Amino acid sequence: MLKILTYFLTEIHGISLDPSSKKEVMQPLDVARNCFAVDFYFNSSLLFYADDRANAIGQVSRVGTAKKIIINSGLRRPQGLAVDWVAGNLFWTDSGNDVIEVCESHMLCLIPCRNDGLA
């Protein structure tokens, strides 16, 4: 079934790409205070999100389990993120620190591995 992820500040939703379908494809997940970016890592069935208000990056499974904050130090304004589904790296932007950062093993992500200034 084709679906797309959407987010509305505090919740992540999954909706069908079939415009005639009214079926809910994923229960809404209440994950963040201000969800600013979302990506999905198929290999682990985990959703990753950037919380702009809590200055944190978290993960949650599609059914709402395995919810945890994986990065919560050093962030000032996380506003974008992407999972590299081939290598398993997690990338994010932090406009408060003017950096793009990567954690090379997102499952063990506690401190960013390296960063490059945006300026």
Solvent accessible surface area in square Angstrom, and as a share of the most:
residue,aa,sasa,rsa
1,M,156,0.70
2,L,134,0.67
3,K,75,0.32
4,I,82,0.42
5,L,49,0.24
6,T,34,0.19
7,Y,89,0.34
8,F,124,0.52
9,L,113,0.56
10,T,57,0.33
11,E,58,0.26
12,I,0,0.00
13,H,39,0.17
14,G,3,0.03
15,I,84,0.43
16,S,24,0.16
17,L,90,0.45
18,D,70,0.36
19,P,127,0.80
20,S,92,0.59
21,S,41,0.26
22,K,187,0.79
23,K,133,0.56
24,E,105,0.47
25,V,25,0.14
26,M,16,0.07
27,Q,124,0.55
28,P,53,0.33
29,L,12,0.06
30,D,104,0.54
31,V,13,0.08
32,A,12,0.09
33,R,140,0.51
34,N,19,0.10
35,C,3,0.02
36,F,79,0.33
37,A,10,0.07
38,V,28,0.16
39,D,40,0.21
40,F,54,0.22
41,Y,21,0.08
42,F,155,0.65
43,N,107,0.55
44,S,40,0.26
45,S,43,0.28
46,L,11,0.05
47,L,0,0.00
48,F,0,0.00
49,Y,1,0.00
50,A,0,0.00
51,D,6,0.03
52,D,16,0.09
53,R,145,0.53
54,A,42,0.33
55,N,50,0.26
56,A,3,0.02
57,I,0,0.00
58,G,0,0.00
59,Q,8,0.04
60,V,2,0.01
61,S,15,0.10
62,R,91,0.33
63,V,124,0.71
64,G,31,0.30
65,T,85,0.49
66,A,58,0.45
67,K,107,0.45
68,K,103,0.44
69,I,81,0.41
70,I,9,0.05
71,I,1,0.01
72,N,108,0.56
73,S,67,0.43
74,G,64,0.62
75,L,14,0.07
76,R,152,0.55
77,R,110,0.40
78,P,0,0.00
79,Q,48,0.21
80,G,20,0.19
81,L,23,0.11
82,A,48,0.38
83,V,13,0.07
84,D,44,0.23
85,W,173,0.61
86,V,118,0.68
87,A,66,0.51
88,G,7,0.07
89,N,25,0.13
90,L,0,0.00
91,F,69,0.29
92,W,2,0.01
93,T,47,0.28
94,D,0,0.00
95,S,47,0.31
96,G,21,0.21
97,N,49,0.25
98,D,76,0.40
99,V,18,0.11
100,I,78,0.39
101,E,15,0.07
102,V,7,0.04
103,C,4,0.02
104,E,79,0.36
105,S,54,0.35
106,H,6,0.03
107,M,97,0.43
108,L,145,0.72
109,C,2,0.01
110,L,132,0.66
111,I,132,0.67
112,P,35,0.22
113,C,74,0.44
114,R,135,0.49
115,N,78,0.40
116,D,97,0.50
117,G,56,0.54
118,L,75,0.37
119,A,137,1.06
